Amino acid sequence: RWADVDVRACLLIFLLGFGAMSRADTIKYVDASISASGNGSSWTTAWKTLGEALTAARADEEAAATWTIRVAQGSYCPGTTQEATFLIDVDSLQIYGGYAGLQGGSTPDSRNIGTFETILTDLVPFTAPPVHVYHVVTIDDDIDDVDANGIPTTILDGVTIKLGRANGSGLNAGGGG
């Protein structure tokens, strides 16, 4: 009889423990000035591209309550083809540009969007003739998380979106940025 009580008590404690666990907020870092990508967990181990951070956020969407990506000053292109885009398709994803990053010396967390400009651009680097993406940023229309006040929890802040050449056909024929 005691064995039955112990098993039920342990099961209840086990289940309550899972209920009490909450998803933690995640902060990751992107810095185009680093020599090689790391795991994004700090400025010194930052990802080199925003695309890497977005891919990781998609893979970890259920584990984190909020994904915050801090992007250092510099220029970032979504990929190497015209169809490439920075696809924002994760609820509660917060992307903040304007950080000093490692170029900021001892203060990589300094944020000033005027001084430390973060540019999301359409120009694919090192291509001749130049290749331009159709859409620099695309926000999925299924993004719908809001906070208790009805304010969207997906944020893109402190970045400059430059160009975008939607000169293709179909969905790529308009709305370049």
Secondary structure, DSSP 8 states (H G I E B T S, - for coil): -HHHHHHHHHHHHHHHHHHH---EEEEEEE-TTSSS---SSSSTT-BS-HHHHHHHHHHTTTTEEEEEEEEESEEE-S-SSTT--EEE-STTEEEEEEE-GGGGTT-TT-B-TTTS-EEEESEETT-SS-EE-S-SEEE-TT---B-TTS-BS-EEES-EEE-----SSGGGGS---
